[in-house]
Amino acid sequence: MTNRPTPRIQVSLGPFWAFELEHAMDLVAEAGYTDIELMVTRDPMTQQPGTPLRLANERGLNIASVHGPFLFVTKSVWGLDPVEKINRGVDMCTEVGARTLIVHPPFLWEQDYARWVAGQTEVCEQATGVTVAVETMYPKWVAGRRLRAYRWLKPDELAQAAPRTVLDTSHLSVARLDILDAYSVLKDGLVHIHLSNNAGDGRDGHLELANGVLPIERFLKELRRTQYDQVISLELSVTRYLKRSRQLVEMLKRNREYVEDRLTHSKVAKGLPRR
């Protein structure tokens, strides 16, 4: 029997912004993960490769991807020039052994950045071995009106502009887009998925996989059917577990097992208990 290709499963440290980096790595290692996505934040420990690499190595973890400082709260980290942020991020990926740098789309006024994505992404990948992938983002909704800040908010626009992409299920929910339709549009250049559920309330909640309105079961079934073999990074909110480390480890473990079951077994596995 031929083995089916399966995605590599990571966990994103982005939601762990309120935890010490060392403690966050302890928790994800205890939950059975080996690959992590490192988020560059305002914490100086995340901004240079040495400390994260040492902490990861001590715990048997692999920093497989890096999320650059493209959030509003990290807009000044590594300077204000998005292309310089990419250069710094690629260097960090090279230092820690990560294969992918995750970035946000350009703002509407960032023309140089947009040109870089279109013209230099593949050049950079060939020269460094690091893939720069642009993440699906969402508009701001005011009184039912869609206000844009980012370019390429629609999946077809992103697929046309960016050679490598990241699909974030929670972001697509906030954008009021169907995650299965988006996958169909993006899959040829898709290298990374941020997987979580969403309450459908317009907030970027990054909920557990069984808690929300998104068709996560159908989505994973489609990944299996189409033999998606890139990365799935579980990006799950951990705010409610700030003082409950044991429950946090259990949450991370059960969501990892949920994904593994559905990607490796032909029959639908038993669902996660709702929390």
Sequence and secondary structure as in RCSB ss.txt:
>XXXX:A:sequence
MTNRPTPRIQVSLGPFWAFELEHAMDLVAEAGYTDIELMVTRDPMTQQPGTPLRLANERGLNIASVHGPFLFVTK
SVWGLDPVEKINRGVDMCTEVGARTLIVHPPFLWEQDYARWVAGQTEVCEQATGVTVAVETMYPKWVAGRRLRAY
RWLKPDELAQAAPRTVLDTSHLSVARLDILDAYSVLKDGLVHIHLSNNAGDGRDGHLELANGVLPIERFLKELRR
TQYDQVISLELSVTRYLKRSRQLVEMLKRNREYVEDRLTHSKVAKGLPRR
>XXXX:A:secstr
       EEEEESGGGTTS HHHHHHHHHHTT  EEEEE  SSGGGTSSHHHHHHHHHTT EEEEEE S SGGGT
TTT S HHHHHHHHHHHHHHHT SEEEE   BTT HHHHHHHHHHHHHHHHHHS EEEEE    EEETTEEE  B
S  SHHHHHHH SSEEEEHHHHHHTT  HHHHHHHHGGGEEEEEE B  SSSS   B TTSSSS HHHHHHHHHH
TT  SEEEE    GGGTT HHHHHHHHHHHHHHHHHHHH SS        
